[in-house]
């Protein structure tokens, strides 16, 4: 797999294991966007941005209909499980808000970024959004319970939010100087579709759907410490995942799970460091 040319980067590669068709038109699972491991890491949560529903999948992509549930909101773009396992968090791109969903009761709370303390420091990044390039992904730091959300592009932005969703604690513009780059996609076009916190590495996995590239990012140093293309071999040819819109990482098994919005497929890789 291609790797970063930065000599300080941590080396890793991806080994393709399998893929599963998760499309279910009858249930509304047609455009998966976002992915999160369940509490216990035995299943996955996902959403379809055109459907008012939260979906639960087995690790091999089978829909758990009895564990999936309807909500009143659509247009959602990412999903994460909070450290307690009691709540799911998701983002709405059009309004740049975080939704907190209680799994047992399905009760939903809305937390717009604009209502949070500290928003003034990042408001100008959202003032003239082009082509609806708002919030696209979300994850939780299992150690601190802080929440990270990612703005897709123009500019790409990483925002750290307090566990109570009341305050913006920090933010970073994601630049080529930090290592966010791809040989085929220019810095102004590079977008980001999801992210996942890895407690074993104390770092963030971040995916770009346009570049079909995975980044391992150290938030403390503001540096990409590893990168690889999201490719797999099929019928003797190397192929890229089309529109990778969600990812989840299990550090215990070094498994990477990726969903494709375009294909409605779940891909499984092994991370080798």
KAGI-V737491 format. One record per pair of residues at least 4 apart in sequence whose C-alpha atoms are under 8 Angstrom apart, sorted by the first residue. I is the first residue (numbers start at 1). J is the second residue. Records with the same first field share a line. If there is no record, write none. Layout:
I=J + J
This chain:
1=13 + 14 + 228 + 229
2=227 + 228 + 229
3=11 + 12 + 13 + 226 + 227 + 228
4=9 + 11 + 226 + 227 + 228
5=9
8=225
9=224 + 225 + 226
10=225 + 226 + 273
11=225 + 226 + 227 + 273
12=226 + 227 + 228 + 271 + 272 + 273
13=228 + 271 + 272 + 273
14=228 + 230 + 269 + 270 + 271 + 272
15=232 + 269 + 270 + 271 + 272
16=231 + 232 + 233 + 267 + 268 + 269 + 270
17=267 + 268 + 269 + 270
18=267 + 268 + 269
19=265 + 266 + 267 + 268
20=60 + 61 + 265 + 266 + 267
21=61 + 263 + 264 + 265 + 266
22=29 + 61 + 62 + 63 + 264 + 265 + 266
23=29 + 30 + 31 + 264 + 265
24=28 + 29 + 30
25=29 + 30
28=48 + 50 + 51 + 53
29=47 + 48 + 51 + 55 + 264
30=48 + 261 + 264
31=47 + 48 + 49 + 50 + 260 + 261 + 262 + 263 + 264
32=46 + 47 + 48 + 49 + 245 + 246 + 259 + 260 + 261 + 264
33=46 + 47 + 48 + 49 + 76 + 77 + 78 + 245 + 246 + 259 + 260 + 261
34=46 + 47 + 77 + 78 + 79 + 137 + 194 + 245 + 246 + 247 + 259
35=44 + 45 + 46 + 47 + 78 + 79 + 80 + 246 + 247 + 248 + 257 + 258 + 259
36=44 + 45 + 46 + 79 + 80 + 81 + 247 + 248
37=41 + 42 + 43 + 44 + 45 + 80 + 81 + 248 + 249 + 250
38=42 + 43 + 44 + 45 + 81 + 85
39=81 + 85
41=250
42=58 + 59
43=56 + 57 + 58 + 59
44=56 + 57 + 58 + 59
45=54 + 55 + 56 + 57 + 79
46=54 + 55 + 56 + 57 + 78 + 79
47=51 + 53 + 54 + 55 + 76 + 77 + 78 + 79
48=52 + 53 + 54 + 76 + 77
49=74 + 75 + 76 + 77
50=74 + 75 + 76
51=74 + 75
52=70 + 71 + 72 + 73 + 74
53=68 + 69 + 70 + 71 + 72 + 73 + 74
54=68 + 69 + 70 + 71
55=63 + 64 + 65 + 67 + 68 + 69
56=63 + 64 + 65 + 67 + 68
57=61 + 62 + 63 + 64
58=62 + 63 + 64
60=266
61=266
64=68
65=69
69=106
71=106
74=92
75=92 + 93 + 94
76=90 + 91 + 92 + 93
77=90 + 91 + 92 + 93 + 135 + 136 + 137
78=89 + 90 + 91 + 136 + 137 + 138 + 194 + 246
79=88 + 89 + 90 + 91 + 137 + 138 + 139
80=88 + 89 + 90 + 138 + 139 + 140
81=85 + 86 + 87 + 88 + 89 + 139 + 140
82=86 + 87 + 88 + 89 + 140 + 142 + 145
83=140 + 141 + 142 + 145
86=102 + 103 + 104
87=100 + 101 + 102 + 103
88=100 + 101 + 102 + 103
89=98 + 99 + 100 + 101 + 138
90=98 + 99 + 100 + 137 + 138
91=96 + 97 + 98 + 99 + 135 + 136 + 137 + 138
92=96 + 97 + 98 + 99 + 135 + 136
93=97 + 132 + 133 + 134 + 135 + 136
94=132 + 134 + 135
95=112 + 134
96=112 + 113 + 114 + 134 + 135
97=110 + 111 + 112 + 113 + 135
98=110 + 111 + 112 + 113
99=108 + 109 + 110 + 111
100=108 + 109 + 110 + 111
101=106 + 107 + 108 + 109
102=106 + 107 + 108
103=107
111=115 + 116 + 165 + 166
112=116
113=119
114=119 + 123
115=119 + 166
116=165 + 166 + 167 + 168
117=166 + 167 + 168
118=122 + 167 + 168 + 169
119=123 + 167 + 168
120=124
122=126 + 171
123=127
124=128
125=129 + 154 + 155
126=134
129=133 + 134 + 154
130=154
133=151 + 152 + 153 + 154
134=151 + 152 + 153
135=149 + 150 + 151 + 152
136=149 + 150 + 151 + 152 + 192 + 193 + 194
137=149 + 150 + 151 + 193 + 194 + 195 + 246
138=147 + 148 + 149 + 150 + 194 + 195 + 196
139=147 + 148 + 149 + 195 + 196 + 197
140=145 + 146 + 147 + 148 + 196 + 197
141=145 + 146 + 147 + 148 + 197 + 198 + 199
142=146 + 197 + 199
143=199
145=162 + 163
146=160 + 161 + 162 + 163
147=160 + 161 + 162 + 163 + 165
148=158 + 159 + 160 + 161
149=158 + 159 + 160 + 161 + 195
150=156 + 157 + 158 + 159 + 192 + 193 + 194 + 195
151=155 + 156 + 157 + 158 + 192
152=156 + 157 + 191 + 192 + 193
153=157 + 189 + 190 + 191 + 192
154=188
155=173 + 174 + 188
156=173 + 174 + 175 + 191 + 192
157=171 + 172 + 173 + 174
158=171 + 172 + 173 + 174
159=168 + 169 + 170 + 171 + 172
160=168 + 169 + 170 + 171
161=165 + 166 + 167 + 168 + 169 + 170
162=166 + 167 + 168 + 169
172=222
174=178 + 180
175=179 + 180 + 181 + 187
176=180 + 181 + 187
178=222 + 223 + 224
179=223 + 224 + 225
180=187 + 215 + 224
181=185 + 186 + 187 + 190
182=186 + 187 + 190 + 211 + 213
184=211
185=189 + 190 + 210 + 211
186=190
190=208 + 210 + 211
191=208 + 209 + 210 + 211
192=206 + 207 + 208 + 209 + 210
193=206 + 207 + 208 + 209 + 244 + 245 + 246
194=206 + 207 + 208 + 245 + 246 + 247
195=204 + 205 + 206 + 207 + 246 + 247 + 248
196=204 + 205 + 206 + 247 + 248 + 249
197=202 + 203 + 204 + 205
198=202 + 203 + 204 + 205 + 249 + 250 + 251
199=203 + 251
200=251
202=218
203=216 + 217 + 218 + 219
204=216 + 217 + 218 + 219
205=214 + 215 + 216 + 217
206=214 + 215 + 216 + 217
207=212 + 213 + 214 + 215 + 244 + 245 + 246 + 247
208=212 + 213 + 214 + 244
209=213 + 242 + 243 + 244 + 245
210=243
211=229
212=229 + 230 + 231 + 240 + 241 + 242 + 243 + 244
213=227 + 228 + 229 + 230
214=227 + 228 + 229 + 230
215=224 + 225 + 226 + 227 + 228
216=224 + 225 + 226 + 227
217=222 + 223 + 224 + 225 + 226
218=222 + 223 + 224 + 225
219=223
229=240
230=240 + 241
231=238 + 239 + 240 + 241
232=238 + 239 + 240 + 241
233=237 + 238 + 239
234=238 + 239
241=260
242=260 + 261 + 262 + 263
243=260 + 261 + 262
244=258 + 259 + 260 + 261
245=258 + 259 + 260 + 261
246=258 + 259 + 260
247=256 + 257 + 258 + 259
248=256 + 257 + 258
249=254 + 255 + 256 + 257
250=254 + 255 + 256
251=255
254=270 + 271 + 272
255=268 + 269 + 270 + 271
256=268 + 269 + 270 + 271
257=266 + 267 + 268 + 269
258=266 + 267 + 268
259=264 + 265 + 266 + 267
260=264 + 265 + 266 + 267
261=265
